[in-house]
Amino acid sequence: MIARGARIASLLVLLAAVAAPAGAQTVPVRFEVAAVADSMMSFALPTPSHAKWVRPGIDGIVVDPARRDALVASFRVVTVSSVEVTGVVTGQTTRVEPGQIAILNRPSRAWYARGSFWGGLLLGAAAGLIIGAQ
């Protein structure tokens, strides 16, 4: 009986570890496109400390706020400096222009880096010790 419970628990842990994040778990961050040249575009970082998570390889989209955030293009971040991000356009529906909005999804922290995980682990271990001692 205990072995069956352990197998079910390990299966649930495995499923939680490989599950994709739900749409509500992503945090989109908006940046105004500053310059466009051929298939390259750039936008400014507001302050370097608020966007340490922006790294080369992150994919994003460009939308047009004048057309109710209609999709304009998709892009991939190529370089990141302390004040500016440069990306290459990987697909577009219309021409990318300055003043449009680049959107990047801020990645969530890993499950093992969250305080709620460690708090739950400690609370569960304490409850197990208390129940097991009786």
BELCORMO-V660590 format. One record per residue. RES is the residue in three letters. SS is DSSP state (~ for helix, > for strand, _ for the rest). PSI is psi in degrees with one decimal (999 if undefined). D_CENTER is the distance of its C-alpha to the mean C-alpha in Angstrom with 2 decimals. Layout:
res;ss;psi;d_center
RES;SS;PSI;D_CENTER
RES;SS;PSI;D_CENTER
This chain:
res;ss;psi;d_center
MET;_;-42.8;40.05
ILE;~;-38.4;37.91
ALA;~;-37.7;36.87
ARG;~;-42.7;35.71
GLY;~;-38.1;33.60
ALA;~;-39.6;32.06
ARG;~;-41.9;31.23
ILE;~;-43.1;29.59
ALA;~;-42.9;27.56
SER;~;-34.1;26.42
LEU;~;-42.9;25.50
LEU;~;-39.4;23.38
VAL;~;-42.8;21.59
LEU;~;-43.8;21.03
LEU;~;-40.7;19.72
ALA;~;-33.4;17.24
ALA;~;-33.4;16.05
VAL;~;-2.6;15.54
ALA;_;141.5;14.36
ALA;_;148.2;11.33
PRO;_;145.0;9.15
ALA;_;160.8;11.01
GLY;~;-32.1;10.34
ALA;~;-12.6;11.01
GLN;~;-9.9;8.31
THR;_;145.8;5.48
VAL;>;101.3;6.32
PRO;>;136.7;7.62
VAL;>;133.4;9.44
ARG;>;136.0;12.77
PHE;>;141.9;14.93
GLU;>;129.2;18.52
VAL;>;126.8;19.66
ALA;>;-39.6;22.54
ALA;>;149.1;24.19
VAL;>;131.9;24.50
ALA;>;113.6;26.73
ASP;_;-112.9;27.31
SER;_;11.2;24.04
MET;>;149.4;22.31
MET;>;157.2;20.66
SER;>;153.4;19.67
PHE;>;154.4;18.30
ALA;>;146.6;18.81
LEU;_;133.9;16.61
PRO;_;-52.6;18.02
THR;_;138.8;18.47
PRO;~;-32.9;17.31
SER;~;-24.7;16.74
HIS;~;-8.3;14.12
ALA;~;43.0;11.89
LYS;_;-19.8;12.34
TRP;_;-13.5;8.77
VAL;_;119.0;9.66
ARG;_;157.2;11.26
PRO;_;141.2;13.36
GLY;_;-14.7;12.23
ILE;_;135.5;8.91
ASP;>;147.7;9.86
GLY;>;-179.8;10.27
ILE;>;159.9;13.13
VAL;>;132.8;16.11
VAL;>;159.5;17.87
ASP;>;109.6;21.33
PRO;~;-22.4;21.78
ALA;~;-21.4;25.53
ARG;~;38.6;25.15
ARG;_;46.7;23.03
ASP;_;41.4;19.67
ALA;>;140.7;21.04
LEU;>;128.1;18.99
VAL;>;-47.4;20.46
ALA;>;165.7;18.61
SER;>;152.5;15.69
PHE;>;166.8;15.10
ARG;>;131.7;13.80
VAL;>;129.4;13.60
VAL;>;-50.5;16.83
THR;>;150.3;17.75
VAL;>;122.2;16.61
SER;_;-174.8;19.47
SER;_;-20.2;19.86
VAL;_;-13.3;20.32
GLU;>;147.3;19.16
VAL;>;134.3;16.59
THR;>;135.5;18.21
GLY;>;156.0;16.93
VAL;>;133.0;18.98
VAL;>;124.8;19.30
THR;>;-14.3;19.01
GLY;>;143.9;20.34
GLN;>;150.9;21.77
THR;_;-35.2;23.76
THR;_;176.3;25.41
ARG;_;135.9;25.81
VAL;_;132.9;23.08
GLU;_;153.0;24.76
PRO;_;144.7;24.29
GLY;_;-17.4;23.39
GLN;_;173.7;20.88
ILE;>;126.1;17.27
ALA;>;133.8;14.33
ILE;>;126.3;11.00
LEU;>;140.6;7.65
ASN;>;120.2;4.35
ARG;>;124.0;3.46
PRO;_;143.9;2.12
SER;_;158.3;5.07
ARG;_;151.0;8.38
ALA;_;153.6;10.53
TRP;~;-33.9;13.18
TYR;~;-7.7;15.89
ALA;~;2.3;14.56
ARG;_;140.2;14.68
GLY;~;-31.8;18.01
SER;~;-33.5;18.43
PHE;~;-50.2;18.69
TRP;~;-36.0;21.34
GLY;~;-43.5;23.10
GLY;~;-36.6;23.43
LEU;~;-47.2;24.66
LEU;~;-42.1;27.26
LEU;~;-42.6;28.33
GLY;~;-40.0;28.75
ALA;~;-41.4;30.67
ALA;~;-43.4;32.88
ALA;~;-38.9;33.58
GLY;~;-39.9;34.41
LEU;~;-40.6;36.78
ILE;~;-45.0;38.48
ILE;~;-37.7;38.94
GLY;~;-26.1;39.99
ALA;~;-16.0;42.56
GLN;_;999;44.44
